[in-house]
Amino acid sequence: PEYTFFVRSARDYSDSAFGQGLATGTSHAISGCLTYTYATCGQWKTVVSPGYLDTLAFGFASGQPGASDTCSRYFADYAGGPNYCFGHFVDSTTFTAASSTERCFVTGACAEG
């Protein structure tokens, strides 16, 4: 299934910042929901920002999408840098190296972006 990772933050969006501005820094709260559509998001998880976007940081319940390093994990700006884009597969045979200039969202164990 295809999920969408929704994030809410009082911070301003900034596409060029690590964490896209929403998770930039580590002193404020951000909320996340991983579901099919915004309308089906029934439970937002709120955490102190880790400084990057990663479903693992939100503590989703065991067995739920994004709760472990499976194909339903989504992350960008891994560990706050230096790369915006983690190395990943764009199809079953083509691997793209990590990038410090281009952002992407990557799935966990599947390493698809």
Secondary structure, DSSP 8 states (H G I E B T S, - for coil): ---EEEEEESS---TTSGGGGTS-SSSSEEEEEEESSGGG----EEEE--SSEEGGGGT--TTSTTSSSSTT-EEESGGG-S-SB--EESSSS-EE--BSS----EETTT-B-
